[in-house]
Amino acid sequence: MKTNATSNLRFITFTVAMLLLATLPAITATTPQYQIYDIGVIDAGDDASQGFGVSHAGVAVGRSIRTGGSQAFSWTLGGGIVGLPNLSGRNYAVASSAAPQIAVGTAATTLFGTSRLPIIWQNGAVSQLPLPPGETLGDANSVNASGVAVGSVDAGSLQRGAIYSGGSGAIITQTTTNGSFFVTAFGINDSGRIVGQGIDPQNAARNVGIVYDIGQNMAVEVGALPGFNGALAFAVSNTGYVVGSSMLNQGSGLPFIWSDQGGMVAIPLASGTSQGSARAVNSAGWVVGNDSSAFSIPFLYDGTNTYRLADLIPANSGWDLSMNTSSSALGISEDGVIVGTGVHNGETHAYAMVPVAPTPTPTPTATATATPTATATPTATATPTATATATATATARPTPTPRLHPTPRPRPTPRPRP
């Protein structure tokens, strides 16, 4: 009897261990290496460019800034930078997100978003996304493969998260159990999971990282890291990973990654930094964002280690990604292409970092639970079709492999406002 019991115990222990291993992605064996490409500016006289996002397939988007205006762009490794048309009456535009044959963003009358309107580019043309009835201001921060875009409408204390889908705009009315609601939606994945910033009506000083699956009756809060009471949720992957920054009230924050199964997990800070924010995540759970100390430090987290981007590119590349306040990493594609802004030979330019060697295919632990009922049919006619000639040749693009160590956190009570 004792022998059988011992044997059974060993079998159970072995089975549990195998199940745990099966849920974890492979561990990265070596430090990832990248080639960095200067996205440049649209017109030779433009002052600067900024990279704000990248599609799953590696189409980068952002804006090129000039005196009296800015113009949105798309960029591919094979096609280079392509300027996207501005909306009539708005001299300033930025493209924030891209999906197949679509990009979305914001048109305004100043660089800082005065009189902003949500816009979409498709088939080479630009048009305004429809605002909800009675609204006159809005922006679009993210779009998924179905063409459903999210952002916000109005401003100040009246600002609310919004969905643009099927030829109409709607305010996101779903709240968490304690009544926290969307102020702005920053990201949406292909299954209709939306993330963003919420407000806690019971504690206006607290930021709420909020998650809502289209078709569900309620939103949920991602919680907070130890010692903090809230968060901002900036992006969501197709596998359900959510990333952002957790903080105490309106103070500085620390980067996190969250999943349904694992809850909120702190992302280690890059060396020499004291605070940070995770801004984008792919299906494998690889994360990019910005840490900081005296300078802005773009980082990559591969599920195990956090790297300064400056340490992953060739030496003597002419790029400064660690000794200025302009650098950022705001997008990562499914195959690991990173998009952001840096200083190249003294000029502030958008960049694309392309992996130089493939990595193993990951097995993510997070799975999206969204059950969307909305499908998008954008009413625009507009977006990037790159026809410019590129000066770079592509290297192999990998599929990253991260590993999470989820330690679920309880979901506290909320707050926000930009």
Sequence and secondary structure as in RCSB ss.txt:
>XXXX:A:sequence
MKTNATSNLRFITFTVAMLLLATLPAITATTPQYQIYDIGVIDAGDDASQGFGVSHAGVAVGRSIRTGGSQAFSW
TLGGGIVGLPNLSGRNYAVASSAAPQIAVGTAATTLFGTSRLPIIWQNGAVSQLPLPPGETLGDANSVNASGVAV
GSVDAGSLQRGAIYSGGSGAIITQTTTNGSFFVTAFGINDSGRIVGQGIDPQNAARNVGIVYDIGQNMAVEVGAL
PGFNGALAFAVSNTGYVVGSSMLNQGSGLPFIWSDQGGMVAIPLASGTSQGSARAVNSAGWVVGNDSSAFSIPFL
YDGTNTYRLADLIPANSGWDLSMNTSSSALGISEDGVIVGTGVHNGETHAYAMVPVAPTPTPTPTATATATPTAT
ATPTATATPTATATATATATARPTPTPRLHPTPRPRPTPRPRP
>XXXX:A:secstr
 HHHHHHHHHHHHHHHHHHHHHTS     S   EEEEEEE SSTT  EEEEEEE TTS EEEEEEETTEEEEEEE
ETTTEEEE    TT  EEEEEEEETTEEEEEEESSTT TT EEEEEEBTEEEE    TT   EEEEEE TT  EE
EEES GGG EEEEEETTEEEE   B TT  EEEEEEEE TT EEEEEEE TT TTSEEEEEEETT S  EE    
TT  EEEEEEE TT  EEEEEESTTS EEEEEEETTTEEEE    TT SEEEEEEE TT  EEEEEESSSEEEEE
E SS EEEGGGTS TTSSEESSSSSS EEEEE TT  EEEEEEETTEEEEEEEEESS       S          
       B    S  SS                          
